[in-house]
Amino acid sequence: MLRIYDDMLDAVRTMRGALAAIEKRDPDLARQLRRAASSVVLNLAEGSGSFGRVRTVRYRTALGSARETLACLRVAESFGYVPAVPPGVLDSMNRVVGTLVRVAA
């Protein structure tokens, strides 16, 4: 299992408050954020148990979902649903994206 699996779970835990705030203002965006963040964790887990091309595909899917997670948070911030993306989330997400860019190539 990649170490970023735990980083992503930490990001999910840290974004719970922001997710609740987003849910009150934009339930659709909150659902999309929830799905994207879950997809990262699930594809990391699935990829770690896969080999070859299947592993690469799972990690690429996780990368896309990680970028979508960040985009959802940035949109929520831009609309004023949350004051700012929690710094811990940004740190974790940057590690996740950076690692996935390398392993999904």
C-alpha positions in Angstrom: 0.0 0.0 0.0 1.3 3.4 -0.9 2.0 5.8 2.1 -0.3 8.3 0.5 -3.3 6.0 1.3 -3.0 7.3 4.9 -2.4 10.8 3.7 -5.7 10.7 1.8 -7.6 9.3 4.7 -6.1 12.2 6.8 -7.3 14.7 4.2 -10.8 13.2 4.3 -10.9 13.4 8.1 -9.6 17.0 8.0 -12.1 18.1 5.3 -15.2 16.9 7.3 -15.9 20.4 8.6 -15.6 22.0 5.2 -17.7 19.3 3.7 -20.5 20.0 6.2 -20.3 23.7 5.4 -20.5 23.0 1.7 -23.4 20.6 2.2 -25.5 23.4 3.7 -24.9 25.7 0.7 -24.5 23.3 -2.2 -25.5 19.7 -1.7 -24.6 18.7 -5.2 -21.0 20.0 -4.8 -20.7 18.2 -1.5 -21.9 15.0 -3.0 -19.3 15.4 -5.8 -16.6 16.1 -3.3 -17.5 13.1 -1.3 -17.5 10.8 -4.3 -14.2 12.2 -5.6 -12.4 11.9 -2.3 -13.8 8.4 -1.8 -12.7 7.4 -5.2 -9.1 8.4 -4.5 -9.0 6.2 -1.4 -10.8 3.3 -3.1 -8.6 3.4 -6.2 -5.4 3.6 -4.2 -6.5 0.4 -2.3 -7.5 -1.4 -5.5 -4.3 -0.3 -7.3 -2.2 -1.6 -4.4 -3.6 -5.1 -4.9 -3.2 -5.0 -8.7 -0.3 -5.5 -11.1 0.9 -4.1 -14.4 -1.5 -2.2 -16.5 -4.4 -2.6 -14.1 -2.4 -1.0 -11.3 -1.5 2.0 -13.5 -5.1 2.5 -14.6 -6.3 2.5 -10.9 -3.6 5.0 -10.0 -4.5 7.2 -12.9 -8.1 7.1 -11.8 -7.0 8.0 -8.3 -5.0 10.9 -9.7 -8.0 12.3 -11.6 -10.2 12.0 -8.5 -7.6 13.7 -6.4 -7.5 16.6 -8.8 -11.3 16.7 -8.8 -11.3 16.7 -5.0 -9.0 19.7 -5.0 -11.1 21.4 -7.6 -14.3 20.9 -5.6 -12.6 22.4 -2.5 -11.4 25.4 -4.6 -14.8 26.0 -6.1 -16.4 25.9 -2.6 -13.8 28.4 -1.5 -14.4 30.6 -4.5 -18.1 30.7 -4.0 -17.6 31.5 -0.3 -19.0 28.3 1.1 -15.9 27.8 3.1 -13.4 30.6 4.1 -10.4 28.6 2.9 -9.3 25.1 2.2 -7.9 23.7 5.4 -4.0 23.8 5.1 -3.7 20.2 6.3 -5.9 19.1 3.4 -3.8 21.0 0.9 -0.6 19.5 2.2 -2.0 16.0 2.1 -3.6 16.4 -1.3 -0.3 17.8 -2.7 1.6 14.7 -1.5 -1.1 12.5 -2.9 -1.1 14.2 -6.3 2.7 14.4 -6.5 3.1 10.7 -5.7 0.4 9.7 -8.1 1.9 11.7 -11.0 5.0 9.7 -10.5 3.5 6.2 -10.1 0.7 6.6 -12.7 3.1 7.5 -15.5 
